[in-house]
Amino acid sequence: MQELKTGDVVRSPRFGNIRIARTYEDENQAFADGYTESAHVWDIEGWRIFGKYTESNRLPEFAAAKIEVS
């Protein structure tokens, strides 16, 4: 599994290059903090990337949450 950390940049077909603002050990905590918009990043094994809109008409802030890989 690739490790992601705050400040890393990943590629999203929906948003282009995105910078990770936060990382979480559990995606439920990311949801609780308002990160609910999928960034549609498929190639990072063990992670799911979510966005949270902070202002209207702006790209969201992004977070990465670890997920179980089976």
C-alpha positions as CSV (number, residue, x, y, z in Angstrom):
1,M,0.0,0.0,0.0
2,Q,1.3,3.4,-0.9
3,E,1.6,5.9,2.0
4,L,0.0,9.3,1.6
5,K,0.6,12.3,3.8
6,T,-0.5,15.9,4.1
7,G,0.9,17.9,1.2
8,D,1.1,15.0,-1.3
9,V,-0.3,15.6,-4.8
10,V,-2.4,13.0,-6.6
11,R,-4.1,13.0,-10.0
12,S,-7.9,12.9,-10.2
13,P,-9.7,12.7,-13.6
14,R,-12.5,14.9,-12.1
15,F,-10.3,17.6,-10.5
16,G,-6.8,17.3,-12.1
17,N,-3.9,17.5,-9.7
18,I,-5.1,17.7,-6.1
19,R,-3.1,18.3,-2.9
20,I,-4.0,16.3,0.2
21,A,-4.9,18.6,3.1
22,R,-5.5,15.9,5.7
23,T,-5.1,12.2,6.1
24,Y,-7.3,9.9,8.2
25,E,-6.9,6.3,9.5
26,D,-10.7,5.8,9.1
27,E,-13.0,7.1,6.4
28,N,-15.9,7.5,8.9
29,Q,-13.8,10.3,10.6
30,A,-13.3,12.0,7.2
31,F,-17.1,11.9,6.7
32,A,-17.7,13.3,10.1
33,D,-15.3,16.2,9.3
34,G,-17.3,17.0,6.2
35,Y,-15.2,15.3,3.5
36,T,-17.9,13.7,1.5
37,E,-17.3,14.5,-2.2
38,S,-15.6,11.7,-4.1
39,A,-12.5,12.8,-6.0
40,H,-12.7,9.7,-8.3
41,V,-9.1,8.6,-7.7
42,W,-8.9,4.9,-8.5
43,D,-5.2,4.0,-8.6
44,I,-4.1,4.6,-5.0
45,E,-4.4,1.2,-3.3
46,G,-5.6,1.4,0.3
47,W,-6.8,5.0,0.1
48,R,-10.0,6.8,-0.8
49,I,-9.8,10.6,-1.6
50,F,-12.7,12.9,-0.6
51,G,-13.3,16.6,-1.0
52,K,-15.0,19.2,1.2
53,Y,-16.3,22.4,-0.3
54,T,-15.2,25.4,1.8
55,E,-16.5,28.2,-0.3
56,S,-19.0,28.4,-3.2
57,N,-17.5,28.2,-6.8
58,R,-14.2,26.9,-5.6
59,L,-12.5,23.5,-5.8
60,P,-12.8,21.5,-2.6
61,E,-10.2,20.9,0.0
62,F,-9.1,17.2,-0.1
63,A,-8.4,14.5,2.4
64,A,-7.2,10.9,2.1
65,A,-8.7,8.1,4.2
66,K,-7.3,4.6,4.6
67,I,-9.6,1.8,3.6
68,E,-9.4,-1.9,4.0
69,V,-8.0,-3.7,1.0
70,S,-9.2,-7.2,0.4
